[in-house]
Structures are given as structure tokens and as C-alpha cells.
Amino acid sequence: MTQVDLNADMGESFGPWKMGDDDSLLKIITSANIACGFHAGDPDVMAKTMALAAENGVGIGAHPGFPDLQGFGRRNMKVPHDSLRNMVRYQLGAALGMARAVGTQVRHLKLHGALANMCSVDQDMARACYQGALDVAPDIIIMVLAVTKQEQAVRELGCKWVGEIFADRAYNDDGTLVDRSLPGAVIHDPEVAGPRMLEMVRAGAIITESGKHLESSVDTICLHGDGPTAVQIARSVRACLEEGGVRVTAFER
């Protein structure tokens, strides 16, 4: 039986500002990417989200991004590689410390937003970020956007990694995500997202907007937690996968 992990970005609320329905998502997914305070989240939110993830048996990941609360980490920034390494070290360190404090552990790391998108086309930038993480936690699993420069960077580093595809985003023919400003870039319809993911898992490939198949490691599927239909998409994807004979479980360490 084919198996796949379901991950979601979460812990993105900040003070009185609430983002997403983490409680509901944690009953569906198998891995959680928890914001580290730079693009979203705060110490209280991080602690609460990690504790809830542990209670639900969900694997915990650090989700570092650019220092851009107002832009939710989705605005490109030009940052020297030495600073990038330190940004990732700093955020992962916070996640590791908070996880330990609430009695759990961080098992993976996934870059957020513009930082991730820039690293998907810039191997040197990706390598700088991932090396920063490995300096802090040599055994951490790096979650990469499959078939992009992110994957090339982890292969070069020789570290543990898993390949990710997105349930709610459209793809360009080079494996990068269609820019959010373009029509159809973000998929909001659960009835589209579920069957689409089953098709990709069965094919072992990313299927682009043009219909091109990019052979890929499909280890985990991302479900963004901040969309208006996030929970419905998560339920649809999980149901379609299980009905199609795909086992939904956390990726192995």
C-alpha cells in the first residue's frame, strides 16, 4: 500500500489576532509546521500549538520565515547568506527549546513563504538555510519543495529529507508554485483538491497546470492552514487518499 504524510502550516496566530483553525486541522493531519515568530506566531501560540500537536500524535516541525509579520512572510527580501543561516538557526533554536519545555520534540524543518519560494529557484540560498538548520540539529529532516533547487540542495548536503507537494497550489512546468497573484494559483475547492492529490500520489509525480508530469518524491502533502476552506480541503484530501488505498501516516524518521 502506498503511504503519504499530510502536513499543514500552523501556529500562525499572534496575540489577539487569530489565523486558521489549528484545533480542527490537528485532528486530520500527521505533521505540523509551526511558525517560529518571524513571519507569524508568538511564544504563547508556539507553546500551545506544540502541546496540541503532541496530544494528537502529530509530528512537529519548525517553520522559519523572513522577519515580516506585516507581510506574513510572503514578501521577498534580499538577505546575505550568513544572515540567512543565523535567521534559521535562531528560529529553529526557539522551536527546539519550546518543544522541550512542553515535553515534545521537533522532528523536521520546512521553510515558509517567500523564503521557501526564493530557495526553490536558488540552490545556494537553499543550502545556506539548510546548513544553518543542520548546524543546530544535524539529524533534523528537511521538508523540501520536490524537484526544485531545494531538493538539489539537500541532496548535495546529504542530510535527511522528504519531498513535498501542495494540495492547494498550482504548479509551473519547472516544479515551482504559480505566483499567488495569478488566477488559479491557489485552489480553494475541496472537491478539486482531494482527487487531484490522489492522482499525483498514484502517478508519483507533480502534475503541472499544463498537464506535464514531473516525476517526484511524494512523501508529504501540504495543506495550508490559513485559507478559508483549509479544514474542508484537509478532510477531502485525506478521505480521497484513504478511499483510494493510500495510507495516511507520518513520514518515517
Summary of the structure (lengths in Angstrom):
residues: 253
radius of gyration: 16.5
end to end distance: 18.9
largest distance: 47.0
contacts: 918
relative contact order: 0.17
helix: 38%
strand: 20%
